[in-house]
């Protein structure tokens, strides 16, 4: 079982991820980020309904897998570590902004990821032991 503090940090991160996703959408992140283009390039050749159907299926499969792992409880801390990796990965927005010396889509909300991520990882490591 994970601590109450780790649960609270996870809960705090949810609206941050929503705001971050909206910022990325509104600022055209999908048009400039090379990682996004590589990961989702094959969807660009599909018609809209085909792409939506496939994305829905992938999300449903992921929900089933994660639900099963959560039911096993010993996997829960590992799943929490995946979110911790996402906190680290999101720093790329700030790195891109520094390299460009200009705003990079997602950079404003990404400023909070290192702060929450630090406390999240600190608590996650305590829970891991």
N, C-alpha and C positions, 0 to 999 in steps of 0.2 A: 504494500500500500504506500502511496506517496503522501507526503506531508501536506497539511492544510496550506502552508505558505506556498509550496510548489503549485498546488491547485489554484490558489489566488493569483499567482503570477501567470499561470496559463489563462485564467479567466480574463485578466487585464490585457493579455496579448490579443485576444479575439477581436475586440473593437479596433485595435491598432492594425491588425491584418486587414480588416474590412476597409478602414480609412486608406491604408496603403494601396490596396487593390483598386479602390476608386480613384485615388490620385494617379496611379499608373494608367488606368483606363482613360481618364479625362485628359491626360497629358501625352497620350500616344506612345506609351512605353513599348507596346507591341510592334510599332513601326521602326524603332531604333535599336532595340536590344538584340544582339547577335545570338545569345543563348536561347531566348524565346523563339527566334526564327528557326534555329536548328531543331529544337524540340518539337515545334508545331508545324514545321514546313509541310509535312505530308498532308495535313488537314487543308492546306490551301488549294490542293488539287481536287478536293472533294466538293460535291455540291453541299449546300447549307444543311439540308436535312440529314444527309449521310454523315457529315462531320458532327452535327449535334447528337445523332444517335450513337455514334462511336464514343464521343466524350461522355455521354450519359452512361453507357455500358462500362467504361473504364472507371468512372466514379462509383458506380454501383459495386463493381468487383472490389475496389479498394475499400469501400464501406464494409463489405462482408469480411474481408481479410482482417481489417483493423478491429472490427467488432469481435471476431473470434479470438484475436490475440488479447484483447482487453478482457474477455471472459476468462482467459487462462491466467490472469493477474500477474504472473511472474514476467510476462512480456510487457507489462504496462510501463515500466521504467525505461525499457528500450524504445518504446513508442514516444515517450517524453523526450528521449535523447534526439529523435528525428527532428522534433520541433526545435530543439536546441541548435541543431545544425542549420536549420533555416534561419535562425537569428543571426548566425555567423555569415551565412550566404548573402543575406540582405544588405550587408555592409558594402557589397559591390556597387550599390547606387552612390554611396558617398565617395568611393574610390573613383568612379567614372566622373562624378562632378568635379573632383579635384584635378583629375587628368585634363578634363575639358576646360576647367576654370569657368564653368557655367553650370546652370541648372541642368540636371539630368532627371528625366521622368522618374518620380518616386522618391526623390532625394529628401524632400521635406519630412514626410512621415518616417523615412528610414533613419532619421536622426535619433529616434527613440529606441530603435532595435538594439544598439550596443548597450544602452543603459539597462533596459529590461533584460536583455540577454545575459549581462553580467550577473545580475541577481538570480536569474533563472538557472544559469549554469552552477553558480555557487550552491544553490539549494538542491539542484539535481545531483551534484556530486555527494552532498551530505546524504541524500536519499539512496544513492547507489551503494554506499557503504552500509 
